[in-house]
Amino acid sequence: MKQNIRNIDPRKGFTLLEVLIAMFILTVAILALVSVTVTVIKGNASNKMVTTATTLAKDQLETLKNDSLRDDAGFNSIATTNWAVVSGFPQYERRWTVTTITGNTACTAAGAPSACCKGAGTGNCPDRKNVTMEVRWSLQGSNHNVTLKSILIKK
């Protein structure tokens, strides 16, 4: 019961043109998905770098906070540093800037009046320091950085 090609109904099946159009649409869809996938992978790599930099900044800030709570010597030894490569993370550099809080800055920065800013609100607050922690790195030729700020209070 073989059918002769001449006896096949032309309304059944696909023409070559229909198959080519379907293949073209499928190819465009696959290329779009590949493009989206590449973008997502790059975004994930960038997010990982930001998360790592934030963690490095937070860890060092916590170390400085612990030093300031340990004793007067620990608090007094906290000073500004230059950019340095982070140990174990060669693509990251970190530095921190330490300044003594002056005048009314302590009142507004801490959110509540402190002993050193009551009254006239002038002069230095020797028991408080502003710390700005910065971590920087390069990714695909562009520079990025994370900055965290905190106030250290002497024990």
C-alpha positions in Angstrom: 0.0 0.0 0.0 2.6 2.5 -1.0 1.3 5.9 -1.9 2.6 7.5 -5.0 4.0 11.0 -4.5 1.5 12.4 -6.9 -1.4 11.1 -4.8 -0.3 12.9 -1.6 -2.6 15.8 -0.6 -0.7 19.1 -0.9 -2.5 20.4 2.2 -0.8 17.9 4.5 2.7 18.5 5.8 5.0 21.6 5.6 6.5 23.3 2.6 10.2 24.0 2.4 9.5 27.7 2.8 7.6 27.1 6.0 10.4 24.9 7.4 13.0 27.6 6.6 10.9 30.4 8.2 10.4 28.2 11.4 14.2 27.5 11.5 14.9 31.3 11.1 12.5 32.2 14.0 14.0 29.4 16.2 17.6 30.6 15.4 16.7 34.2 16.3 15.1 33.1 19.6 18.2 31.0 20.5 20.6 33.9 19.8 18.5 36.1 22.0 18.6 33.6 24.8 22.4 33.3 24.4 22.7 37.1 24.6 20.6 37.3 27.7 22.6 34.4 29.3 25.9 36.2 28.7 24.4 39.4 30.3 23.2 37.5 33.3 26.6 35.8 33.8 28.4 39.2 33.6 26.0 40.7 36.1 26.6 37.8 38.5 30.3 38.3 38.3 29.9 42.0 38.9 27.6 41.3 41.9 30.0 38.8 43.3 32.8 41.4 43.2 30.6 44.0 45.0 29.6 41.5 47.6 33.2 40.6 48.3 34.3 44.2 48.4 31.5 45.1 50.9 32.4 42.1 53.1 36.1 43.1 53.1 35.1 46.7 54.1 32.8 45.5 56.8 35.3 43.0 58.2 38.0 45.7 58.5 35.5 48.2 60.0 34.6 45.6 62.6 38.3 45.0 63.4 38.7 48.7 64.0 35.6 48.8 66.2 37.0 45.9 68.2 40.3 47.8 68.6 38.5 50.9 69.7 36.6 49.0 72.3 39.6 47.1 73.6 41.3 49.9 75.4 42.6 53.5 75.1 45.7 52.4 73.3 43.6 50.5 70.7 41.4 53.5 70.1 44.3 55.9 69.9 46.2 53.6 67.4 43.5 53.8 64.8 44.8 56.0 62.0 44.4 56.7 58.3 46.0 54.3 55.9 47.1 54.4 52.3 45.8 52.1 49.6 47.0 48.5 50.1 46.2 45.2 48.5 43.9 43.1 50.7 45.6 39.9 51.9 44.2 36.9 50.1 42.3 39.1 47.6 44.9 40.5 45.2 42.4 42.2 42.9 41.1 44.4 45.8 42.7 47.4 47.5 41.5 48.9 50.7 42.1 52.0 52.8 40.5 53.9 55.6 40.4 57.5 56.6 40.1 58.4 60.2 39.1 61.9 61.5 38.3 63.2 64.9 34.8 64.5 65.2 34.7 68.3 65.7 32.0 70.7 66.9 28.3 69.8 66.3 29.2 67.1 63.8 29.0 64.6 66.7 25.4 65.6 67.4 24.2 65.2 63.8 26.4 62.2 62.9 25.5 60.1 65.9 21.8 61.2 65.8 21.7 62.1 69.5 23.6 64.6 71.7 26.8 63.3 73.1 28.8 64.5 76.1 31.3 66.3 73.9 28.8 68.3 71.9 26.6 69.5 74.7 26.6 73.2 75.4 28.4 75.4 72.9 29.2 72.4 70.6 32.6 73.5 69.7 36.0 71.8 69.9 37.0 68.2 69.3 35.4 65.1 70.5 38.4 63.0 71.5 36.3 59.9 72.3 34.8 59.7 68.8 36.3 59.2 65.4 34.7 59.2 61.9 36.0 56.2 59.8 35.5 56.0 56.0 36.4 52.6 54.7 37.0 52.2 51.0 37.6 49.1 48.8 38.3 49.4 45.1 38.9 47.0 42.2 38.9 46.8 38.4 36.6 44.7 36.4 36.8 44.5 32.6 38.7 47.7 32.3 36.4 49.8 34.6 37.1 50.9 38.1 34.6 50.2 40.9 34.6 51.0 44.6 32.6 50.5 47.8 32.6 53.0 50.6 31.3 52.5 54.2 31.2 55.1 56.9 31.0 54.6 60.7 31.7 56.4 64.0 34.0 54.7 66.5 33.5 55.4 70.2 36.2 54.9 72.8 35.3 52.4 75.5 
